[in-house]
Amino acid sequence: MLKLLKIVGDSLTPEYQNGDFVFISKIPFLFAPPSSGDILAFKQPGYGLLIKRIRGLNQDGSVNVIGTHPDSVDSRVFGPINEKNILGKVIWHIRKS
């Protein structure tokens, strides 16, 4: 139900820093579908586990995601993600000290 992940990289800087931790859960999606602005953890074939912000939702159920870092690898590179690849929504952010 809950999973703890460590942020590796600078994709969502400055809000999420390398070394921060996040808790993710699928429970929020039992009450509402993913929406623009949500931060997601997902598996992307060829790229592994990623954390990005939802930029938009498509009619076919796929999701466009984006990072805030200029060099972020996101939907601009690999296209929309399939909802079945979503591991969960970030529900708590723990900043490194």
C-alpha positions in Angstrom: 0.0 0.0 0.0 2.8 2.4 0.9 6.3 2.4 -0.6 9.3 4.5 0.4 11.5 5.7 -2.4 14.7 7.7 -2.5 15.1 10.4 -5.1 18.1 9.8 -7.3 18.9 12.6 -9.8 17.7 16.2 -10.4 14.6 15.7 -12.6 12.3 17.6 -10.3 14.7 20.1 -8.7 14.4 22.4 -6.9 11.2 21.0 -5.2 12.6 17.4 -5.0 16.3 17.1 -4.4 18.7 14.2 -5.0 18.7 12.3 -1.7 15.2 13.2 -0.6 12.6 10.5 0.2 9.0 10.1 -0.9 6.2 7.9 0.1 4.0 6.7 -2.7 0.6 5.0 -2.7 -2.0 3.8 -5.2 -4.8 4.5 -2.6 -5.5 8.1 -3.8 -6.4 6.6 -7.2 -9.2 4.6 -5.6 -11.0 7.9 -4.9 -9.9 10.0 -7.9 -8.1 9.4 -11.2 -4.6 10.8 -11.8 -4.8 14.5 -12.5 -2.6 17.3 -13.9 0.0 18.4 -11.3 0.2 15.0 -9.4 3.7 13.7 -8.8 3.9 10.0 -9.9 6.3 7.1 -9.6 6.2 4.8 -12.5 8.2 2.3 -14.5 9.1 3.3 -18.0 10.5 0.6 -20.3 14.1 1.4 -21.2 14.4 4.0 -18.4 13.5 2.1 -15.2 11.8 3.7 -12.1 11.1 7.4 -12.6 9.3 10.2 -10.6 7.7 13.0 -12.6 4.8 15.5 -12.6 1.7 14.9 -14.7 1.6 17.5 -17.4 -1.6 16.2 -19.0 -4.0 13.3 -19.6 -4.9 11.8 -22.9 -8.2 10.4 -24.1 -6.8 6.9 -24.4 -5.8 6.8 -20.7 -2.2 7.5 -21.2 -0.4 10.2 -19.2 2.1 12.9 -20.2 4.7 13.6 -17.6 7.4 16.2 -17.2 10.4 17.0 -15.0 11.4 20.5 -14.0 15.1 20.2 -14.7 16.0 21.3 -18.3 17.7 18.0 -19.0 14.9 15.9 -17.6 14.0 12.7 -19.5 10.2 12.7 -19.7 7.3 12.5 -22.1 9.1 14.9 -24.4 11.6 12.1 -24.9 9.7 8.8 -24.5 6.1 9.9 -25.1 3.1 9.3 -22.9 3.2 6.6 -20.2 0.6 3.9 -19.8 -1.5 4.1 -16.6 -0.7 0.5 -15.9 2.9 1.5 -15.4 2.1 3.9 -12.6 3.3 2.6 -9.2 1.7 5.3 -7.1 1.2 9.0 -6.3 3.6 10.8 -4.1 1.7 11.4 -0.8 4.6 12.6 1.4 7.9 14.2 0.8 10.8 14.0 3.2 13.6 16.4 2.5 17.2 15.4 3.2 18.8 17.5 6.0 
